[in-house]
Amino acid sequence: MIVRFDVLTIFPQLFDAFRTTGVLGKAIERGVVAVEAHDLRGWADNKWKQLDDEPYGGGAGMVLQAPPVLEALCDIGSRGESARMIVLGPRGRVLDQAFAEELACEERLVMLCGRYEGFDE
């Protein structure tokens, strides 16, 4: 069984090193894990491929725009076998041993990486 990770991010090039080094690199080399980083800018609907915007409810800072993120999740999630989707953020569930074991049972994970403090809640 191969475990597939689809990572949605605005910095897909950051994952190049992870795919070629360490334990993950060895797992990919052995063919037991596949990791693909997808550039969220591919789903941006403006000519600048801009994904960030001011919070919809006002306030300081920037957030990722919801429409391109939702479109990306639907698009990537519909490719191939069913996937568990995870949104990564600083206020989320801690990745402890129990959660790692739970995720290890999944054949496919789609992970959404935020850029700023998190997502517009």
N, C-alpha and C positions, 0 to 999 in steps of 0.2 A: 504494500500500500504506500502510495506517495502522498505526502501532506502538502497541500498547496496554500500559499499565503499570497493574497493580493493586497497590496498596500497602496492606498490613495493618499497622495501627498503633493504639495507644491514644490518639493525638493526631491524628486526621484533619484537624482544623481548621488545623494547622500547614502543610498542603499547599495551602491556598487561595491564599496569596501566590505560591507557585511556579507555580501554574496560570495566573496572570494577568499575570506579569511576565517580563521577560528573554527569552532565547532559547526557553525552554520555552513561555512564554505565546504567543509568536509562532507556534511550531510547532502548538500546539493551535488557535490562531485560523485557521491555514491548513488545518487538518484532516488533518495528517500524523501527529499524535500524540494519543493520548487517555490521560488520567491520572485514575484513580478511587481515592480514599483510602477504605478500609473501616475502620470502627471495630471493633476486636477485641472490644470489650465486647458487641457483638451476639451473640457466641457464648458469653458467660459463662453458667454454669448456676446462678447464685445471684441472689437478689433485689437485691443491692447492685451487681451487674455488676462485681465484683472479679475481677481477673485475676492479681494477684501473690500470692505465697505464699513461705514460707520454703523454702530448698533442700531437695529430697527427701532428700538424703544428709546433711543437717545442714550447719552452717557459718553464716557471717555473711552478711548481705545478704538481698535478695529476688530472686526469679526469676519469670518468667511461668509460669503453670500450663500444663502440656502439653496436657491434653484440649481446652480451648477453642481453642488455637492449631492443633492438628491438625485439629479440626473445621472451622475457618475455612479452612485451606489446602485441605482436600478440597472444601469447598463452592465457594470461589472458583475453584479449579483446574478444577472440573468444568463451569464455565460457559463456553460458547463453545468456541473453538478451543484446541488444546493449548497449554500454557504452560511456560516454563522457570521454575522456582522458585529464588529466591535468598534466603538468610538473611543479613541484614546484621548485622555485629558487629565489634567492635574487633580481634578476633584472626583475622579472615577474610582472604581473598585481597585483595591490594591492587588497586584499580581503576587499572590502568596502561593505556597505549595499546593493547596487544595484547588485553587483556581487554575494553576498550571496543569494539574492532572486532569481537570475537567476539559480544558482546551485541548489537551493532548489526544483526547478521544475524537476530535473533529477531523474530518478529511480535508476540509477547506475553510479557511478564515479570510474574511475581507476586513481589513483594518483601515479605519479612517484616521489619519493623523492631522490634528489641528496645527495651526501655525502660531497663533497668538496665545492668549491665556486659556482659551477654550472656544466654545461655540456659543452663539447667541441663544440664550435660554429663554 
